[in-house]
Amino acid sequence: AAADRRAFAVVALDNRNKGLRTTAAVITRYEEVTRLDPGNHEDWITLAVLYADVSLPAQAMNAAQRAQETARSPAQRVSALIQIAGSLMN
């Protein structure tokens, strides 16, 4: 189920980038995906970025921290830390 929801979330994100979807709608999709599969680092990074885009710093920080917890490589840890730093600056 999470894989199917993730595919819909990716399409929603693409549509948002084309101006066809709101950020709030995409956040809803990614929140659902992370509920179903909380172990996917990239989902948390995307959610952190989306929260930051709509000025929700507490939620962005939480998602970035979850991204750090699920990081499996140095590159993933760095991307999570960048999101955490961005949340702290807002």
Backbone as CSV, one residue per row, in Angstrom:
resi,resn,N_x,N_y,N_z,CA_x,CA_y,CA_z,C_x,C_y,C_z
1,ALA,0.823,-1.201,0.000,0.000,0.000,0.000,0.863,1.260,0.000
2,ALA,1.951,1.238,0.751,2.810,2.427,0.828,3.434,2.736,-0.524
3,ALA,3.829,1.709,-1.253,4.437,1.935,-2.571,3.445,2.593,-3.526
4,ASP,2.208,2.144,-3.488,1.179,2.755,-4.335,0.940,4.205,-3.936
5,ARG,0.831,4.440,-2.643,0.614,5.813,-2.148,1.802,6.705,-2.483
6,ARG,3.007,6.138,-2.397,4.207,6.902,-2.727,4.182,7.312,-4.197
7,ALA,3.763,6.407,-5.070,3.680,6.735,-6.495,2.710,7.898,-6.719
8,PHE,1.573,7.876,-6.032,0.613,8.981,-6.142,1.208,10.278,-5.592
9,ALA,1.963,10.169,-4.503,2.581,11.347,-3.898,3.613,11.968,-4.840
10,VAL,4.377,11.133,-5.513,5.382,11.631,-6.460,4.702,12.360,-7.616
11,VAL,3.615,11.805,-8.109,2.859,12.470,-9.178,2.279,13.784,-8.671
12,ALA,1.753,13.781,-7.463,1.202,15.010,-6.880,2.288,16.070,-6.743
13,LEU,3.487,15.666,-6.325,4.599,16.604,-6.197,4.974,17.182,-7.562
14,ASP,5.016,16.337,-8.555,5.310,16.811,-9.915,4.244,17.801,-10.379
15,ASN,2.989,17.480,-10.101,1.895,18.381,-10.478,1.982,19.702,-9.713
16,ARG,2.405,19.650,-8.469,2.607,20.885,-7.695,3.681,21.743,-8.352
17,ASN,4.758,21.092,-8.761,5.846,21.829,-9.396,5.423,22.451,-10.724
18,LYS,4.371,21.909,-11.319,3.816,22.454,-12.568,2.686,23.444,-12.301
19,GLY,2.378,23.672,-11.019,1.311,24.599,-10.658,-0.078,24.010,-10.713
20,LEU,-0.174,22.685,-10.740,-1.465,22.014,-10.869,-2.027,21.498,-9.547
21,ARG,-1.209,21.503,-8.503,-1.616,21.032,-7.170,-1.106,22.003,-6.130
22,THR,-1.796,22.060,-5.004,-1.327,22.902,-3.910,-0.310,22.133,-3.067
23,THR,0.521,22.874,-2.373,1.484,22.252,-1.467,0.748,21.491,-0.371
24,ALA,-0.347,22.053,0.112,-1.121,21.378,1.167,-1.600,20.002,0.710
25,ALA,-2.027,19.888,-0.532,-2.495,18.599,-1.048,-1.349,17.590,-1.108
26,VAL,-0.176,18.063,-1.484,0.979,17.172,-1.564,1.428,16.755,-0.162
27,ILE,1.388,17.685,0.771,1.724,17.354,2.161,0.820,16.235,2.661
28,THR,-0.456,16.324,2.380,-1.393,15.285,2.804,-0.986,13.925,2.253
29,ARG,-0.566,13.903,0.993,-0.130,12.636,0.380,1.106,12.083,1.093
30,TYR,2.093,12.947,1.318,3.326,12.480,1.951,3.118,12.119,3.422
31,GLU,2.223,12.796,4.095,1.912,12.401,5.476,1.336,10.990,5.505
32,GLU,0.495,10.694,4.545,-0.082,9.352,4.469,1.006,8.313,4.183
33,VAL,1.898,8.625,3.264,2.976,7.698,2.927,3.869,7.441,4.136
34,THR,4.222,8.503,4.864,5.107,8.307,6.021,4.410,7.582,7.161
35,ARG,3.096,7.683,7.229,2.361,6.882,8.231,2.435,5.402,7.874
36,LEU,2.313,5.101,6.579,2.327,3.708,6.140,3.730,3.110,6.134
37,ASP,4.726,3.929,5.810,6.103,3.452,5.727,7.028,4.508,6.328
38,PRO,7.160,4.519,7.650,7.944,5.565,8.314,9.452,5.421,8.159
39,GLY,9.917,4.407,7.488,11.347,4.168,7.386,12.013,4.692,6.129
40,ASN,11.280,5.423,5.280,11.849,5.899,4.023,12.412,7.307,4.186
41,HIS,13.717,7.408,4.145,14.425,8.679,4.331,13.949,9.755,3.355
42,GLU,13.867,9.430,2.087,13.511,10.426,1.066,12.119,11.008,1.290
43,ASP,11.197,10.196,1.764,9.851,10.713,2.056,9.912,11.782,3.136
44,TRP,10.722,11.547,4.160,10.843,12.531,5.246,11.512,13.809,4.775
45,ILE,12.524,13.682,3.914,13.176,14.873,3.363,12.173,15.689,2.567
46,THR,11.420,15.020,1.707,10.420,15.715,0.896,9.397,16.401,1.783
47,LEU,8.938,15.716,2.800,7.956,16.296,3.711,8.537,17.497,4.449
48,ALA,9.796,17.422,4.867,10.443,18.552,5.537,10.488,19.772,4.620
49,VAL,10.833,19.558,3.369,10.894,20.649,2.397,9.504,21.249,2.181
50,LEU,8.510,20.398,2.058,7.137,20.885,1.844,6.647,21.697,3.037
51,TYR,6.896,21.206,4.234,6.500,21.956,5.428,7.202,23.321,5.459
52,ALA,8.484,23.336,5.142,9.219,24.601,5.125,8.631,25.554,4.086
53,ASP,8.208,25.015,2.956,7.630,25.845,1.886,6.371,26.575,2.322
54,VAL,5.634,25.992,3.273,4.397,26.629,3.735,4.556,27.188,5.151
55,SER,5.802,27.425,5.530,6.122,28.069,6.813,5.559,27.327,8.026
56,LEU,5.857,26.041,8.091,5.516,25.224,9.251,6.824,24.697,9.845
57,PRO,7.570,25.580,10.553,8.912,25.199,11.003,8.952,24.032,11.985
58,ALA,8.001,23.919,12.869,8.016,22.806,13.832,7.832,21.475,13.110
59,GLN,6.902,21.444,12.173,6.679,20.219,11.404,7.883,19.907,10.512
60,ALA,8.485,20.960,9.931,9.667,20.763,9.091,10.803,20.165,9.916
61,MET,10.993,20.678,11.130,12.047,20.166,12.011,11.784,18.702,12.370
62,ASN,10.542,18.382,12.715,10.197,17.006,13.063,10.480,16.068,11.888
63,ALA,10.072,16.460,10.695,10.296,15.622,9.512,11.793,15.483,9.235
64,ALA,12.546,16.556,9.396,13.991,16.500,9.176,14.666,15.585,10.199
65,GLN,14.200,15.629,11.435,14.750,14.733,12.456,14.429,13.278,12.129
66,ARG,13.234,13.042,11.630,12.876,11.672,11.208,13.740,11.233,10.034
67,ALA,14.053,12.185,9.134,14.949,11.875,8.016,16.322,11.463,8.539
68,GLN,16.797,12.149,9.552,18.098,11.797,10.118,18.049,10.408,10.754
69,GLU,16.961,10.100,11.442,16.818,8.787,12.084,16.794,7.653,11.064
70,THR,16.280,7.932,9.869,16.151,6.884,8.849,17.296,6.879,7.847
71,ALA,18.246,7.798,8.005,19.383,7.865,7.086,20.206,6.589,7.160
72,ARG,20.620,6.108,6.009,21.397,4.878,5.945,22.785,5.103,5.334
73,SER,23.061,6.315,4.944,24.363,6.600,4.345,24.823,7.988,4.789
74,PRO,26.105,8.264,4.632,26.580,9.607,4.967,25.862,10.703,4.160
75,ALA,25.614,10.454,2.897,24.917,11.446,2.069,23.512,11.716,2.596
76,GLN,22.826,10.675,3.031,21.485,10.869,3.596,21.559,11.624,4.917
77,ARG,22.555,11.332,5.728,22.708,12.066,6.989,22.960,13.550,6.720
78,VAL,23.773,13.838,5.716,24.047,15.230,5.362,22.768,15.923,4.895
79,SER,21.980,15.269,4.054,20.747,15.904,3.569,19.792,16.174,4.728
80,ALA,19.737,15.285,5.684,18.889,15.507,6.862,19.408,16.674,7.696
81,LEU,20.710,16.722,7.883,21.293,17.820,8.664,21.084,19.171,7.983
82,ILE,21.132,19.195,6.669,20.849,20.438,5.942,19.425,20.881,6.206
83,GLN,18.485,19.948,6.203,17.088,20.281,6.474,16.915,20.749,7.924
84,ILE,17.605,20.103,8.841,17.532,20.523,10.249,18.065,21.941,10.396
85,ALA,19.201,22.221,9.766,19.780,23.567,9.830,18.822,24.598,9.233
86,GLY,18.215,24.247,8.126,17.252,25.158,7.515,16.076,25.426,8.426
87,SER,15.620,24.415,9.128,14.508,24.591,10.069,14.901,25.490,11.225
88,LEU,16.123,25.374,11.681,16.598,26.204,12.787,16.739,27.661,12.372
89,MET,17.002,27.897,11.110,17.185,29.271,10.629,15.863,29.983,10.388
90,ASN,14.782,29.250,10.331,13.470,29.859,10.082,12.739,30.159,11.348
